[in-house]
Amino acid sequence: MKEQLSSIKHRDWTETKAHSSWQIFKIMAEFVQGFESLAKIGPCVSIFGSARTKPGHKYYELTVEIAKRLAVEGFGIISGGGPGIMEAANKGAHSVSGVSVGLNIDLPFEQQSNPYINKDSSIDFDYFFVRKVMFTKYSQGFIMMPGGWGTMDEFFEVATLIQTRKFIQTPMICVGSAYWKGLFTWMKETMEEGEHNISPGDLEMIKIFDTADEVVNYIAEFYTHNKLQPNF
């Protein structure tokens, strides 16, 4: 049995290594497509949030308003391309003929592209990590609406990149104080003050707002004295 298992493992591992080598080209192709598509779009803001939020929900409608206002200010809007908050973000930009970008991910249970993405700005990805590079490289602001695991993944990814100065200081905003306050209380009391796993002041790089006025005014003010440029 041990020899049989060893033979099977060797065969399967050899096949896996061969597949991995070819997979590199697929990954490279996704990076090239993303860089070429987004580099020509101009300054953008990425908006993250739940795919489950329905039209009519307060956060859906607030996202539409924020995206609309930012598009009027001249920013393109980047979303994950799917339903919920992503749809609301693209809908807001689309409503004022703004730049509306969708970075779609191939998932078994979701998602289909929403109808508010510009035809030349819908990009499909198989790999989450490639997609996140596109979000972070070309965004001049990050807006975190209420969401689930995916939103939290993106939240901590962006926060880490800013905190470690892997890219320039960039506005990072969480919208909906009632939704986010528990997480921020835990980070303050446990991560910072209790265990000293983050530094005093780290949380100050993230703003929490409740209105479109606060979000748009903060980003607009930030870029009156900071340069608009790719993050890395």
C-alpha angles and dihedrals in degrees: 000000000000092000091047092050091048091052093050093047092049092050094046093046092050090052090048092053092051091050092048092055092056090042089068090071092053090051092048091050091054091051092049093048092048096047094047094047099045100038091070097047100075132216113359142174121219118220119198130188148119123321087210099064110112131215109271094035112123093242093048092053092043090053091052090053095046093049092046092051093047091049089053087053088057102260123131115228121231121194136164087262098237137099131296118030089359091058091046091054093051091043092056093051093043092052091066096036091255129152106284116187128185122195100195125197125205107238130167095232101027158044141057122169115263118238097244099074119108109254093238094044103060110107125181125213135186094191124065093204093056090048092052091053088057092050093051103038099055104032123103092191139019123215118190114200119185111292147139138255095323093050091048090050090053092043094057093039092057094041090052093049091051095043093050091043092235084145136015123287107280132179111265117186134180113203121209113043092201090059099044103036096088093054093046092048090053093047091049099043100034110022097037110024101023106040101012091226092141128036127252106267097028092108091051090073088070119069125204117209137167105199139058090235092059093048098046095041092051094051093043091049092046091059095049086078104021130071122250107230143128112284097236 
